[in-house]
Amino acid sequence: MTVFTKVILFTDTDGRAKFREETVALSEGTPQSLLSPLSPSAGYQLRHSPPGFRSQFHCTTTPQWVFILGGEMEIGLRDGSSRVFKPGEHFYSADVLPEGVGFDAAVHGHWSRQAGPDPLVTLFVRD
């Protein structure tokens, strides 16, 4: 069976944002058009960020898919690592604060920035 790799940005048990990957089975459709099971969504937003954009550390408020439509998006973690996503790539952003915990700027979240010469265009699809 063919699978789709879902890249996930999540909050680990230590409160820090990390990346992991899991597979989604493409178990429906036809051999020429393999599909995953239908997933519900709660809406979407488009974003345009000009060259030079960079956020502060923050957590995701609502888990959501992030699809890169144009430009490049770099996501940086507290451990100093980062990952660049290019047009056609994606990740699932679910690094929410643990329930009952306030944001600690020294522990929680990730930053994002526009990378490369082109504006960053993204599509956010909420769960």
matplotlib code that plots the C-alpha trace (Angstrom):
import matplotlib.pyplot as plt

x = [0.0, 1.2, 1.5, 1.7, 4.4, 2.9, 5.5, 4.3, 5.5, 4.4, 5.0, 6.8, 6.4, 9.2, 7.2, 9.5, 8.5, 9.9, 9.4, 8.3, 6.9, 4.1, 2.4, -1.1, -2.4, -3.7, -6.2, -9.1, -9.6, -8.2, -4.7, -4.4, -5.7, -4.9, -6.6, -6.5, -9.7, -11.6, -10.6, -12.8, -11.5, -12.7, -11.7, -8.6, -6.5, -4.0, -1.0, 1.5, 4.7, 7.2, 10.9, 12.4, 9.4, 10.3, 8.1, 9.0, 8.8, 5.1, 2.9, 0.2, -3.2, -5.2, -3.6, -3.5, -1.9, 0.6, 1.1, 3.8, 2.4, 5.3, 8.6, 10.2, 9.3, 11.9, 10.7, 13.2, 13.0, 14.4, 17.2, 18.7, 17.6, 15.5, 13.8, 13.0, 9.8, 9.6, 6.6, 4.6, 5.9, 3.8, 3.8, 1.2, 1.5, 0.4, 2.8, 0.1, 0.8, 0.1, -3.3, -3.1, 0.5, 1.3, 3.7, 7.4, 9.6, 12.6, 10.9, 7.8, 7.2, 8.9, 9.6, 8.9, 10.4, 10.3, 13.5, 15.0, 14.3, 10.6, 7.6, 6.2, 2.7, 1.1, -2.3, -3.3, -6.1, -7.4, -8.6]
y = [0.0, 3.5, 6.0, 9.7, 10.9, 13.4, 15.7, 16.7, 19.7, 18.8, 19.5, 16.7, 15.6, 18.0, 20.9, 21.5, 21.6, 18.8, 17.2, 13.6, 11.7, 9.2, 7.6, 8.0, 5.1, 5.9, 3.2, 4.6, 5.7, 3.9, 2.7, 5.8, 8.2, 6.9, 8.7, 8.8, 8.5, 11.8, 14.0, 16.8, 20.4, 23.6, 26.1, 27.5, 30.7, 31.9, 33.9, 36.1, 37.1, 39.4, 38.8, 39.5, 38.2, 36.3, 35.6, 35.4, 32.1, 31.0, 27.9, 26.8, 27.8, 25.3, 22.2, 22.7, 21.6, 24.1, 23.8, 25.9, 27.3, 29.7, 30.8, 28.9, 28.7, 27.9, 26.6, 26.9, 25.0, 25.7, 23.2, 25.3, 23.0, 24.2, 22.8, 24.5, 23.7, 24.5, 24.9, 21.7, 20.6, 20.6, 19.9, 19.4, 22.1, 20.8, 22.2, 23.6, 24.4, 21.6, 22.1, 24.4, 25.6, 29.2, 30.1, 30.0, 31.9, 29.8, 26.4, 26.5, 27.0, 27.5, 30.5, 30.8, 32.9, 33.6, 32.1, 32.7, 35.5, 35.0, 36.0, 33.2, 32.0, 29.4, 27.7, 26.8, 24.1, 23.7, 20.5]
z = [0.0, -0.8, 2.1, 2.6, 5.0, 7.5, 9.1, 12.5, 14.7, 18.2, 21.9, 23.6, 27.2, 28.2, 26.8, 23.9, 20.2, 18.1, 14.7, 14.0, 11.0, 10.7, 7.7, 6.4, 4.4, 0.9, 1.2, -1.0, -4.5, -7.6, -8.5, -10.7, -7.9, -4.4, -1.6, 2.1, 4.1, 4.2, 7.2, 8.6, 8.7, 10.4, 7.7, 6.1, 5.8, 3.3, 4.3, 2.4, 4.2, 2.5, 2.4, 5.8, 7.8, 11.0, 14.0, 17.7, 19.5, 19.8, 20.0, 17.7, 19.1, 17.0, 15.3, 11.6, 8.3, 6.8, 3.0, 1.4, -1.9, -2.7, -1.3, 1.5, 5.2, 7.9, 11.3, 14.2, 17.5, 20.9, 20.6, 17.8, 14.9, 12.0, 9.0, 5.7, 3.8, 0.0, -2.4, -2.5, 1.0, 4.2, 7.9, 10.6, 13.3, 16.6, 19.1, 21.4, 25.1, 27.5, 29.2, 32.2, 31.4, 30.5, 27.8, 28.9, 26.5, 27.5, 26.8, 24.5, 20.9, 17.6, 15.3, 11.6, 8.9, 5.2, 3.7, 0.2, -2.2, -2.8, -0.6, 1.5, 0.6, 2.8, 3.2, 6.8, 7.1, 10.6, 12.1]

ax = plt.figure().add_subplot(projection="3d")
ax.plot(x, y, z, "-o")
ax.set_aspect("equal")
plt.show()
